[in-house]
Amino acid sequence: MIKSTFYTVFFLILILGLTVKETQGQNRMCHKILSQIDCGAGSCGALCLQLWKGTGKCFQLLDQTFACLCNFPCSS
């Protein structure tokens, strides 16, 4: 009796774990670098929001120029 209960609980947890992992995998994040953009006054974040409903952040490149990194759901 205890063995069957143990196996039932074990398989239930296993199945729930696989289901959650599959659901989370559908929400992958994509990234795109926009190098030809002015990084002042929040234009990077506004453009990423407008184009892909994502977020954007400016960062400085090695050649001292700036680029915008957009993060958004891949389904966009």
Summary of the structure (lengths in Angstrom):
residues: 76
radius of gyration: 21.6
end to end distance: 50.4
largest distance: 69.5
contacts: 179
relative contact order: 0.19
helix: 45%
strand: 26%
